[in-house]
Each structure stands twice: as C-alpha cells, then as structure tokens.
Amino acid sequence: MTSREAAASSERLWEGRTSAPPAEDLTAFCDSLPYDRFLARHDVAGSRAHVAGLLHAGLLSPLEAEEIKAALDAVESELAVGAFEFRPSDEDIHTAVERRVTELAPGAGAKLHTARSRNDQVACDLRLWLKEALAEVAGALLGLAGALLEGARAAGDARLPAYTHLQRAQPVLLAHHLLAHCWALARDFERLRDAYRRTDVSPLGAGAAAGTSLGIDPDFTAAELGFAARFENSLDAVSDRDFVAEALFALTLVGVHLSRLGEEVVFWSSQEVGFLLLPDDYATGSSMLPQKKNPDVAELVRARSGRLIGNLSGLLATLKGLPLSYNRDLQEDKEPLFDSVKQVSGGLRAMTGLMKGAAFDIERMRSAADDPYLAATDLAEFLTERGVPFREAHRRVATLVRRSLEKGSFADLVCSELGPDAVKLLEPGASIQRRSSPGGGGAVPVGRQLERFEARLASDLAKLEEFGRRS
C-alpha cells in the first residue's frame, strides 16, 4: 500500500466535506461499530449482491467484479476467524468492510460503493439479519410449544384448579392448562411470520434517499439476496423501521407470555402450592439457606419481559418524531433489536428445558381440584337445567356456600336443599366429566383439543421450514 493509500484508508468516507478531522468526542458518541459488527456477515452478503448488480448493469467489468468478490471472500474469512483488524476510522461495519476491500483490491474496490449509500446498505443488512433471527426465535418458540404439548399428552386425567384473581375457580385437566400456553405461543408464531413477511423486502437500490441516475436493477439484487420483493419508494425504503418495531412487538409479546408461564412456575413450585417440582438442572440454590431450590429461570423470564417492553417503547419514541427520510436517529434501532432477540431466544430455550424436566405432584393437584366448593358453578347449572333462571340459581348456591362456611357441611346442605342428584356433583372428578362445551376443560373437549393442537404444531413446523429456507 502506498503512503497516499494508507492515508486515505485512515480517513472516513465522508471526510472530504469537512476541513477538520472528527473530534474524539464525536467519534466516541456516534460510532456504532461496537454493536453493528453483528451485521458483518450480512454486510458482506449484501455487498456481494450489490457487486453482482453492478456487473449486471454494466457498471463493473467482469474482471473488476471478480477482484471485488475475491476481496469480499477474504474479508469474510478474516471476520470469521477473528483476524480482521478494525481501525479507528471504521465508524461502522459498512465502512470497515469497504475500507478493507479497497485495501485488498485498490482499483476495483473503490467502485464498490457505486450507486449505494450506507442508508440503503444498513437497512438491507438489518433486514437480512432479522430474517434469520426471526426464523431462529420461531424455531425456539415451537420447541417450547412442543414441550408443553408433550406434558399435556402425558398428563392423562390429572386435574387441578383453574384460577381467576388467583383464587380457585373450577377444576380443569392439567392438559387443558398446559394447552392454554400452547395456543398463546401459536399466536406468537403467526405474529413472527407476519413480521418476517414484512421484513422480507429489499431496500438495496434506494440509495441515500432518491435512488440513482445509474442503471441499476433493484429487482435483480433483491432476487440475489433471496428477498421476496424490493422497495417501492426510495424515501420510505431508507427511513422505514416498521419492520424493526413490528418484530420488537412480536418479541415483546412472546416475552410477556413467557413471563406468565414463569409466574405460574414460581407459584406452582412454592411450598404453599406444591404442584410443580423443579428439575435440579434448571434450578438454583441459596448461598445462605441450604434447603432452598429456587426457580431462577422462571423469575428471570418474568423480569426480562420488562426489558423487552422498554426496548419496544424506546424505539417507538425514537421513531415518532422523525421526518423523511434517513436520520441518524435510526442508528438506535439495532441495540434494542439485538437485545430483544437474545433475551427471547434464551428465555424460550431455558423454559423449554425447565418444562421438559419438571414433574407434577398429581395427588396434590387432585386434592386441590376436588375441593367441593369448586363445583359451585356446576350446582348452579344443575338448577338451570331444571328451569331455574341462572341468576336465581347463582344466588341459591352462593347462599349455600356462605351458610356452610359459617357452620355445617357443604355436602349436607346441598343434599338437603338441592337433593341427592345434586350432591353427586361434589364427587371427585364429577365436574370435569360434565364439562363438555367445545374448547372447555373437560375430558372430551380436551381430547379433541389435543388433536387440534398436534395438527397445528405440525403445520407450524412446516411453515417454519418454509421461511427458514428463504432467509
């Protein structure tokens, strides 16, 4: 490298416009390389497609294209093995890659940025990264759904109380309760697919804001990169971060659902409830209390949902005041996105391991579910079947509950006031056997629900393969 080339490589791409080098405080505050180096592989991939597009448009000769591609291959290898040397002038991954390509192919490399801006380049890189990340999260999500489905299959006729307001409400099958989490995850999967679909649009070719006068073909580069479509409006293409916000929302809701499952694990594994026994390899101990086994995984997924909400709300606050088109504020899209993907992926895998290894105290669950007061609704419906208006039936049963709590046996009061047929509803398991409405917690509808979710999970796994192959 000549002394002139060495000096040029130490400058930033935009320094020709300014008469003084950037201040150290500006560099420290503005540079994004510490975190956007996550996009290195995707930046190289986008650059390869851009080179192919320049060749396709006649803006590079075949020899120049080959020289740049060889340099990109070398850069990719250096990055992969940790041999890539970053320099102080590398303010982001895009300038670092281009600087190194220009060093390796001085003549042709200087043409790499033809008809391209960092504005469309970073949007392209981030979309490529996010497509892969969403596929990874979706796969981990279906893994947790599968673990919960396995638990539901194995649960058999195990029953426990369903809760409202954290008060015992009605008995349900354990399978029904686990499947409730499965259906929430199925909705999350659909949201991730939708977010993926809107991420799957190439912005390459939009330039800085208004496209270019050079004869490039954005449809060509979109196809080279495996995108389903290309942008329609260059201003929108470089300023759009809807796909990031939408992905963050989908990830945040996954985190909220993980938090709810985590809260139930904490509740069920407490000694006061004792429904769930934590697996030793997914529990921690206490530094002071030798008897303790703590549900740290469940507590942390519960806590980190707040972090995910913060990432989403922070990005929305950043976006809400921006004019068209690109503004440097958009640099703030990456850290919350990278963090949310990491937290959700890790939380899904950890909760999958916990739920696979967890054991249930079936007898303790059954004892709680067989509390005769949990059949109160069945008693009201028993009266309704005999022509009593439900409000009147509700009042009569509530009165019996109150009287029994004050004095006397609930079963004796039911027998004397409502008859021997009514008292049969207080027998263990009778309530669940009677519950027959579609989607309900009784044996017959839960059996059908198991079949429906098994089919849904198989369908979702096939859909995961589809968008995984396209990413």
C-alpha positions as CSV (number, residue, x, y, z in Angstrom):
1,M,0.0,0.0,0.0
2,T,1.4,3.4,-0.9
3,S,1.6,6.2,1.6
4,R,-1.3,8.0,-0.1
5,E,-3.4,4.9,0.0
6,A,-2.6,4.4,3.7
7,A,-3.6,7.9,4.5
8,A,-6.8,7.6,2.6
9,S,-7.7,4.3,4.4
10,S,-7.4,6.1,7.7
11,E,-10.0,8.7,6.7
12,R,-13.7,8.3,7.0
13,L,-15.7,8.1,3.8
14,W,-17.3,11.5,4.3
15,E,-14.3,13.5,5.4
16,G,-13.8,15.2,2.1
17,R,-16.7,17.5,3.1
18,T,-15.1,18.8,6.3
19,S,-12.0,20.8,6.8
20,A,-11.0,19.2,10.2
21,P,-10.9,15.6,11.4
22,P,-13.7,14.5,13.6
23,A,-13.4,15.3,17.3
24,E,-12.8,12.4,19.6
25,D,-16.0,13.1,21.5
26,L,-17.9,12.9,18.2
27,T,-16.3,9.6,17.4
28,A,-17.0,8.1,20.8
29,F,-20.6,9.2,20.7
30,C,-21.5,8.5,17.1
31,D,-19.7,5.3,16.1
32,S,-21.8,2.2,16.0
33,L,-19.1,-0.4,15.3
34,P,-19.2,-1.9,18.8
35,Y,-22.6,-3.3,18.2
36,D,-23.3,-3.3,14.4
37,R,-20.4,-5.7,13.8
38,F,-23.1,-8.3,14.4
39,L,-24.1,-7.4,10.8
40,A,-20.7,-8.3,9.4
41,R,-21.7,-11.5,7.6
42,H,-24.8,-9.8,6.2
43,D,-22.9,-6.8,5.1
44,V,-20.6,-9.0,3.1
45,A,-23.6,-10.8,1.6
46,G,-25.3,-7.5,0.7
47,S,-22.0,-6.3,-0.9
48,R,-21.7,-9.5,-3.0
49,A,-25.2,-9.0,-4.3
50,H,-24.5,-5.3,-5.0
51,V,-21.4,-6.2,-7.0
52,A,-23.4,-8.7,-9.0
53,G,-26.0,-6.0,-9.6
54,L,-23.3,-3.5,-10.7
55,L,-21.9,-6.1,-13.1
56,H,-25.5,-6.8,-14.4
57,A,-25.9,-3.1,-15.0
58,G,-22.6,-2.8,-16.8
59,L,-21.1,-0.6,-14.1
60,L,-18.3,-3.0,-13.4
61,S,-16.3,-5.1,-15.8
62,P,-16.2,-8.9,-15.2
63,L,-12.6,-8.6,-14.0
64,E,-13.4,-5.8,-11.6
65,A,-16.4,-7.8,-10.2
66,E,-14.1,-10.8,-9.7
67,E,-11.5,-8.7,-7.9
68,I,-14.1,-7.3,-5.5
69,K,-15.7,-10.6,-4.9
70,A,-12.3,-12.1,-4.1
71,A,-11.6,-9.3,-1.7
72,L,-15.1,-9.8,-0.1
73,D,-14.3,-13.5,0.3
74,A,-11.0,-12.6,2.1
75,V,-12.8,-10.1,4.3
76,E,-15.4,-12.7,5.2
77,S,-12.7,-15.2,6.1
78,E,-10.8,-12.7,8.3
79,L,-14.0,-11.8,10.1
80,A,-14.9,-15.5,10.7
81,V,-11.5,-16.3,12.3
82,G,-11.1,-13.1,14.2
83,A,-8.2,-11.9,12.0
84,F,-9.9,-8.8,10.7
85,E,-8.2,-5.7,12.0
86,F,-10.5,-2.8,12.8
87,R,-9.1,0.8,12.6
88,P,-10.1,4.0,14.4
89,S,-11.6,5.3,11.1
90,D,-14.0,2.4,11.0
91,E,-17.1,4.1,12.4
92,D,-19.4,1.2,11.5
93,I,-19.2,-2.3,10.0
94,H,-20.1,-0.9,6.5
95,T,-17.1,1.4,6.3
96,A,-14.8,-1.3,7.9
97,V,-15.7,-3.8,5.2
98,E,-15.4,-1.3,2.4
99,R,-12.1,0.0,3.7
100,R,-10.6,-3.5,3.8
101,V,-12.0,-4.4,0.3
102,T,-10.4,-1.3,-1.1
103,E,-7.1,-2.2,0.6
104,L,-7.2,-5.7,-1.0
105,A,-8.4,-4.5,-4.4
106,P,-7.3,-0.9,-4.6
107,G,-8.6,-0.1,-8.1
108,A,-11.8,-2.1,-8.3
109,G,-12.6,-1.8,-4.6
110,A,-13.1,1.9,-4.9
111,K,-16.1,1.2,-7.1
112,L,-17.9,-1.0,-4.5
113,H,-20.0,1.9,-3.2
114,T,-21.2,2.9,-6.7
115,A,-25.0,3.5,-6.7
116,R,-25.2,2.6,-3.0
117,S,-25.5,4.6,0.3
118,R,-25.0,3.4,3.8
119,N,-28.7,4.4,4.2
120,D,-29.9,1.6,2.0
121,Q,-27.0,-0.6,2.9
122,V,-27.7,-0.7,6.6
123,A,-31.4,-1.3,6.1
124,C,-30.5,-4.2,3.8
125,D,-28.1,-5.7,6.3
126,L,-30.5,-5.4,9.2
127,R,-33.3,-7.0,7.2
128,L,-31.1,-9.9,6.3
129,W,-30.0,-10.3,9.9
130,L,-33.6,-10.1,11.2
131,K,-34.9,-12.7,8.8
132,E,-32.5,-15.2,10.2
133,A,-33.2,-14.1,13.8
134,L,-37.0,-14.4,13.4
135,A,-36.6,-17.9,12.0
136,E,-34.4,-18.8,15.0
137,V,-36.8,-17.4,17.5
138,A,-39.8,-19.1,15.8
139,G,-38.0,-22.4,15.9
140,A,-37.2,-22.0,19.7
141,L,-40.9,-21.0,20.2
142,L,-42.2,-24.1,18.6
143,G,-39.7,-26.1,20.7
144,L,-41.4,-24.8,23.8
145,A,-44.8,-25.4,22.4
146,G,-43.7,-29.0,21.7
147,A,-42.5,-29.5,25.2
148,L,-45.8,-28.2,26.6
149,L,-47.7,-30.5,24.3
150,E,-45.7,-33.4,25.5
151,G,-46.6,-32.5,29.0
152,A,-50.3,-32.3,28.1
153,R,-50.2,-35.7,26.4
154,A,-48.5,-37.2,29.5
155,A,-50.9,-35.6,31.9
156,G,-53.7,-38.0,31.3
157,D,-56.6,-37.3,33.7
158,A,-54.6,-35.2,36.1
159,R,-56.6,-32.3,37.3
160,L,-56.0,-29.1,39.2
161,P,-57.9,-25.9,40.0
162,A,-58.1,-23.2,37.3
163,Y,-57.7,-19.8,38.9
164,T,-59.3,-16.4,38.5
165,H,-58.0,-13.5,40.5
166,L,-55.5,-16.1,41.9
167,Q,-58.5,-17.7,43.7
168,R,-59.6,-21.2,42.9
169,A,-62.3,-21.2,40.3
170,Q,-63.2,-24.5,38.7
171,P,-61.4,-27.8,38.2
172,V,-59.7,-28.4,34.8
173,L,-57.5,-31.1,33.4
174,L,-53.8,-30.3,33.6
175,A,-53.6,-30.9,29.9
176,H,-56.1,-28.1,29.4
177,H,-54.0,-25.7,31.4
178,L,-50.7,-26.6,29.5
179,L,-52.5,-26.3,26.2
180,A,-53.6,-22.8,27.1
181,H,-50.0,-21.7,26.9
182,C,-49.6,-23.6,23.6
183,W,-52.3,-21.6,21.9
184,A,-50.8,-18.3,23.1
185,L,-47.5,-19.5,21.6
186,A,-49.3,-20.4,18.3
187,R,-50.5,-16.8,18.0
188,D,-46.9,-15.6,18.7
189,F,-45.7,-17.8,15.9
190,E,-48.2,-16.2,13.5
191,R,-47.0,-12.7,14.6
192,L,-43.4,-13.7,14.0
193,R,-44.4,-15.0,10.5
194,D,-46.1,-11.7,9.7
195,A,-43.1,-9.7,10.9
196,Y,-40.9,-11.9,8.8
197,R,-43.1,-11.3,5.7
198,R,-42.8,-7.5,6.1
199,T,-39.0,-7.8,6.8
200,D,-38.6,-9.7,3.6
201,V,-38.3,-6.7,1.3
202,S,-35.1,-5.4,-0.2
203,P,-34.2,-1.7,0.2
204,L,-31.0,-2.1,-1.8
205,G,-31.0,0.4,-4.7
206,A,-32.8,3.2,-2.8
207,G,-29.5,5.0,-2.3
208,A,-29.3,7.8,0.2
209,A,-32.9,9.0,-0.4
210,A,-33.8,9.3,-4.1
211,G,-32.3,6.3,-5.9
212,T,-29.6,6.9,-8.5
213,S,-29.2,8.0,-12.1
214,L,-27.1,4.9,-12.8
215,G,-28.8,2.0,-14.4
216,I,-29.1,-0.5,-11.6
217,D,-31.8,-3.1,-11.2
218,P,-33.1,-3.4,-7.6
219,D,-35.2,-6.4,-8.6
220,F,-32.1,-8.2,-9.6
221,T,-30.3,-7.6,-6.3
222,A,-33.4,-8.5,-4.3
223,A,-33.5,-11.8,-6.0
224,E,-29.8,-12.3,-5.5
225,L,-30.3,-11.9,-1.7
226,G,-33.4,-14.1,-1.5
227,F,-35.8,-11.3,-0.7
228,A,-39.4,-11.8,-1.7
229,A,-39.8,-8.3,-3.1
230,R,-38.0,-4.9,-3.4
231,F,-38.9,-1.5,-2.1
232,E,-41.5,0.7,-3.9
233,N,-40.4,4.2,-2.7
234,S,-36.8,5.1,-2.1
235,L,-37.7,7.7,0.7
236,D,-39.7,5.0,2.5
237,A,-37.1,2.3,2.0
238,V,-34.3,4.1,3.8
239,S,-36.4,5.5,6.6
240,D,-38.7,2.5,7.2
241,R,-38.1,0.8,10.6
242,D,-41.7,-0.5,10.8
243,F,-40.2,-4.0,10.4
244,V,-38.0,-3.5,13.5
245,A,-40.9,-2.1,15.6
246,E,-43.1,-4.9,14.5
247,A,-40.5,-7.5,15.3
248,L,-39.9,-5.9,18.7
249,F,-43.7,-6.0,19.4
250,A,-43.9,-9.7,18.4
251,L,-40.8,-10.5,20.5
252,T,-42.2,-8.5,23.4
253,L,-45.5,-10.4,23.4
254,V,-43.5,-13.7,23.4
255,G,-41.7,-12.3,26.4
256,V,-45.0,-11.4,28.1
257,H,-46.3,-15.0,27.5
258,L,-43.0,-16.4,28.8
259,S,-43.4,-14.2,31.9
260,R,-46.9,-15.5,32.5
261,L,-45.6,-19.1,32.3
262,G,-42.7,-18.2,34.5
263,E,-45.1,-16.7,37.1
264,E,-47.1,-19.9,37.2
265,V,-43.9,-22.0,37.6
266,V,-42.9,-19.8,40.5
267,F,-46.4,-20.1,42.0
268,W,-46.8,-23.8,41.4
269,S,-43.3,-24.6,42.7
270,S,-43.8,-22.7,46.0
271,Q,-44.2,-24.9,49.1
272,E,-47.5,-23.3,49.8
273,V,-48.9,-24.7,46.5
274,G,-46.6,-27.5,45.7
275,F,-48.0,-28.5,42.3
276,L,-44.7,-28.5,40.4
277,L,-41.2,-29.9,41.2
278,L,-38.3,-28.1,39.7
279,P,-35.7,-30.1,37.8
280,D,-32.3,-29.9,39.5
281,D,-30.6,-28.8,36.3
282,Y,-32.9,-25.8,35.8
283,A,-33.0,-24.6,39.5
284,T,-30.5,-22.8,41.7
285,G,-29.7,-22.9,45.4
286,S,-29.2,-20.3,48.1
287,S,-25.8,-19.0,49.3
288,M,-27.1,-19.0,52.8
289,L,-30.2,-21.3,53.0
290,P,-29.2,-24.9,52.5
291,Q,-32.7,-26.1,52.0
292,K,-33.6,-23.9,49.1
293,K,-34.2,-24.8,45.4
294,N,-35.1,-21.6,43.5
295,P,-36.9,-21.1,40.2
296,D,-34.4,-18.5,38.9
297,V,-35.1,-19.3,35.2
298,A,-38.8,-18.6,35.7
299,E,-38.1,-15.4,37.7
300,L,-35.7,-14.1,35.1
301,V,-38.0,-14.6,32.1
302,R,-40.6,-12.8,34.2
303,A,-38.2,-9.9,34.9
304,R,-36.9,-9.6,31.4
305,S,-40.3,-9.0,29.9
306,G,-39.9,-5.5,31.3
307,R,-36.7,-5.1,29.5
308,L,-38.4,-6.1,26.2
309,I,-41.2,-3.6,26.8
310,G,-38.6,-1.0,27.3
311,N,-36.8,-1.9,24.1
312,L,-40.1,-1.6,22.2
313,S,-41.3,1.7,23.7
314,G,-37.8,3.2,23.4
315,L,-37.7,2.6,19.6
316,L,-41.2,3.8,19.1
317,A,-40.3,7.0,21.0
318,T,-37.3,7.4,18.7
319,L,-39.3,6.9,15.5
320,K,-42.3,9.1,16.4
321,G,-40.7,12.5,15.7
322,L,-38.6,11.7,12.6
323,P,-39.2,13.4,9.2
324,L,-38.5,11.7,5.9
325,S,-36.1,10.2,5.0
326,Y,-33.0,8.9,6.7
327,N,-31.9,10.4,10.1
328,R,-29.0,9.3,12.3
329,D,-31.6,8.6,15.0
330,L,-32.2,5.3,13.1
331,Q,-28.9,4.1,14.3
332,E,-30.7,3.4,17.6
333,D,-32.7,0.6,16.1
334,K,-30.1,-2.1,16.5
335,E,-29.2,-2.4,20.1
336,P,-32.8,-2.9,21.3
337,L,-33.5,-5.4,18.5
338,F,-30.3,-7.4,19.1
339,D,-31.0,-7.4,22.8
340,S,-34.7,-8.5,22.4
341,V,-33.8,-11.3,20.1
342,K,-31.1,-12.5,22.5
343,Q,-33.3,-12.4,25.6
344,V,-36.3,-14.1,23.9
345,S,-34.3,-16.8,22.3
346,G,-32.5,-17.6,25.6
347,G,-35.7,-17.4,27.6
348,L,-37.5,-19.8,25.2
349,R,-34.7,-22.4,25.3
350,A,-34.4,-22.2,29.1
351,M,-38.1,-22.5,29.7
352,T,-38.2,-25.4,27.3
353,G,-35.6,-27.3,29.3
354,L,-37.4,-26.4,32.6
355,M,-40.8,-27.6,31.4
356,K,-39.3,-30.8,29.9
357,G,-37.7,-31.7,33.2
358,A,-40.4,-30.5,35.6
359,A,-42.5,-33.0,37.5
360,F,-46.0,-32.5,38.8
361,D,-47.4,-33.6,42.2
362,I,-50.6,-35.1,40.8
363,E,-52.1,-36.0,44.1
364,R,-51.6,-32.5,45.5
365,M,-53.2,-31.0,42.4
366,R,-56.1,-33.5,42.5
367,S,-56.7,-32.8,46.2
368,A,-57.0,-29.0,45.4
369,A,-59.2,-29.7,42.4
370,D,-61.6,-31.9,44.4
371,D,-62.4,-29.1,46.8
372,P,-66.3,-29.4,46.8
373,Y,-66.7,-25.6,46.6
374,L,-65.2,-25.7,43.1
375,A,-68.3,-27.5,41.9
376,A,-70.5,-24.4,42.8
377,T,-70.9,-23.4,39.2
378,D,-71.9,-27.0,38.3
379,L,-74.6,-26.8,41.0
380,A,-75.9,-23.5,39.6
381,E,-76.0,-25.1,36.1
382,F,-77.7,-28.2,37.6
383,L,-80.5,-25.9,38.7
384,T,-80.6,-24.0,35.4
385,E,-81.1,-27.4,33.6
386,R,-84.2,-27.7,35.8
387,G,-85.7,-24.4,34.7
388,V,-84.3,-22.1,37.4
389,P,-83.0,-18.8,35.9
390,F,-79.3,-18.7,36.2
391,R,-79.2,-15.5,38.4
392,E,-81.6,-17.2,40.9
393,A,-79.6,-20.4,40.7
394,H,-76.3,-18.5,41.3
395,R,-77.9,-16.7,44.4
396,R,-79.1,-20.0,45.9
397,V,-75.8,-21.8,45.5
398,A,-73.9,-18.7,46.8
399,T,-76.1,-18.7,49.9
400,L,-75.4,-22.4,50.5
401,V,-71.6,-21.7,50.3
402,R,-71.9,-18.8,52.8
403,R,-74.0,-20.9,55.2
404,S,-71.6,-23.8,55.0
405,L,-68.6,-21.6,55.7
406,E,-70.4,-20.2,58.8
407,K,-71.5,-23.7,60.0
408,G,-72.2,-27.1,58.7
409,S,-71.1,-29.3,55.8
410,F,-71.4,-28.1,52.3
411,A,-72.3,-31.6,51.0
412,D,-75.0,-32.0,53.7
413,L,-76.5,-28.6,52.8
414,V,-76.5,-29.4,49.1
415,C,-78.2,-32.7,49.7
416,S,-80.9,-31.3,52.0
417,E,-81.6,-28.2,49.8
418,L,-81.0,-29.4,46.3
419,G,-81.4,-33.2,46.6
420,P,-79.2,-36.3,46.2
421,D,-78.7,-35.9,42.5
422,A,-77.1,-32.5,43.1
423,V,-74.7,-33.8,45.8
424,K,-73.2,-36.3,43.3
425,L,-71.7,-33.2,41.5
426,L,-69.4,-32.8,44.5
427,E,-67.8,-36.2,44.0
428,P,-64.1,-36.1,42.9
429,G,-63.8,-35.6,39.1
430,A,-67.5,-35.3,38.5
431,S,-67.3,-31.6,37.5
432,I,-64.6,-32.3,34.8
433,Q,-66.6,-35.2,33.4
434,R,-69.7,-33.0,33.0
435,R,-67.8,-30.2,31.2
436,S,-68.5,-30.8,27.6
437,S,-68.6,-27.5,25.8
438,P,-66.1,-27.1,22.9
439,G,-62.7,-25.7,24.0
440,G,-63.6,-26.3,27.6
441,G,-61.6,-28.1,30.3
442,G,-63.4,-31.4,30.4
443,A,-62.2,-34.7,29.3
444,V,-64.0,-34.9,25.9
445,P,-63.2,-31.4,24.6
446,V,-59.6,-31.6,25.9
447,G,-59.1,-34.8,23.9
448,R,-60.3,-33.0,20.8
449,Q,-58.1,-30.0,21.6
450,L,-55.0,-32.2,21.9
451,E,-55.7,-33.5,18.4
452,R,-56.2,-30.0,17.1
453,F,-53.0,-28.6,18.6
454,E,-51.0,-31.6,17.4
455,A,-52.2,-30.7,13.8
456,R,-51.5,-27.0,14.4
457,L,-47.9,-27.7,15.6
458,A,-47.2,-29.9,12.6
459,S,-48.5,-27.2,10.3
460,D,-46.4,-24.5,12.0
461,L,-43.3,-26.6,11.8
462,A,-43.8,-26.9,8.1
463,K,-44.3,-23.1,7.9
464,L,-41.1,-22.7,9.9
465,E,-39.2,-24.7,7.3
466,E,-40.6,-22.5,4.5
467,F,-39.5,-19.2,5.9
468,G,-36.3,-20.7,7.2
469,R,-35.2,-21.7,3.8
470,R,-35.9,-18.3,2.4
471,S,-33.9,-16.5,5.0
